[in-house]
Amino acid sequence: MCLLKTNNKGAAAIEMAIAAPVLFLLLMGIVEIGLMLFASCVVEGATAIGARIDNVSAIPGGLSRDAYIRSQIGQLSSGFLQPALPSITAQPMGNSVTLYRVTYPWAVTTPMIRQIFGDANGNFDITAAAAVRDGQF
């Protein structure tokens, strides 16, 4: 009986088996939130660029406003985000002001983050908006 009290072989493996899943889940959550913040910055940048270019001058390459914003999402994210996913709207607000809104559905993969941020389908909508006054400056 005394031998069992002093035998610590395998204790570290059991401690690691208990702690590792929690630590890996925490690490995955941190990485996913970082990627969500990156995607948010990309969507905000593409919205601002698209709203400004549509307002100030002709869109290069003969693209539509939606196609240009989608191309900017692809360029700014270096292909990380799928440009076909966002929904893009332009809403006149009066006084020559137009509100451009881009919503990108982010598929949340980490289980705990999905429960906190995700909707019923496991998506988190990243939304950016830019209001610009119409006309040349």
N, C-alpha and C positions, 0 to 999 in steps of 0.2 A: 504494500500500500504506500509506503514511503517513497518508492521508486516512481510512482505516477505523479506525485506532487512536484518532483524536481525535474521531470522530463518535459522539456519545452520544445521538442522537435515538432515541426509542423505548425507552430503557433503563428509564425509570420505569414505562412500560406493561407491560413484561415482568416487572419486579419485582412489580408489583401483581398481575399474572395468576398469579404463583407464590404470593404470600403471601395473597391475598384468600380463596381457598377455606378455607384453614386458619383464618384469623381469623373468617370467617362461621360455620364449624362450631363453633368455640370459643364464639362469642357465642350461637349457638342452644343449645348445651349448657348454658351458664350460665343462660339464660332458662328452659329446661326444668327444670333442677334447682330453680330458684326456684319454678316452678309446682308441682313435686312437693312441695316443703316447704310451700307454701300449702295444697295439698290435704291434706297430713298434719295440719296444724293444724286444718283444718275438720273432718276425720274425728274427730280426738281431741276437739274441742269438742262435736260432735254426740253422740259416744258418752257423754261425761261428763254432758251435759245430759239425754240420754235415759235413762241409767241412774239418775240422781238423781230425775228426775220420775216414773219408773216405780216407784221405791222409796218415795218420800216421799208422793206424793199421786196423785190420779187424773190421767190424761193428758187435757189440754184437747181439746175438740172431739170426744170419743168415739173418737179414733184408737187403733189398736193401737200397741204399743211400736215395732214395725218401721216402721210408717207415720209415727210421730212422729219417729223418728231420721232417716228419709229426708227428712221435711219440714225438719228442722233442717239437714241437709246442703245442701238447696236454698237455705234462707234465709241460712245463714252464708257460703255461697260466692257469694251474689247471682246464682244461676243458672249459675255457671261449671261446677260439677260436676253430673253427671246423677244425680239421687236414686234412680233405678231400678237402678243398677248394683251397689251394695254388697250383700254378704251379711252378715246380722246373726244372731248366735246369743246365747242366754242359757244359761249352764251353771251349775247349782247346784254349789257347791264344798264344802258341809258347813258346820256351825256358823253357819247362817243367812246365808251369804255366797253371792252370785251374781256370776258373771263374765260381763260383757257384752263381746262381741267384734264389731267391725265391720271388714270387709275390703273395700277399694275397689280395683278393678283399673284402674290407670293405664296408658293406652296410650302407650308411649314412642315418640316420633316421630323423635328425633335418632339417626342411625345408630350413632355411637360410644357414646352413652349406652345405646342398646338392647342393644348387645353386652355392656356392663358390668353393667347393672341388669336388663335384660329377661329374661323366660323364653322358652320356645320360640315362644310366640305374640306376643312383643314387649310383653308386659304386665309391670308391676311392681306387686305387691300392697302397698298401703298399709294397714297394720293398726293399729287402736287398740283398747285394752281398758280396761275400768273394772270394778273389783271393789267391790261395795257390800254392806253388811250389810242384810238384809231387815228390814222393819218400820218403824214410826213412831219418830221420835227425840224 
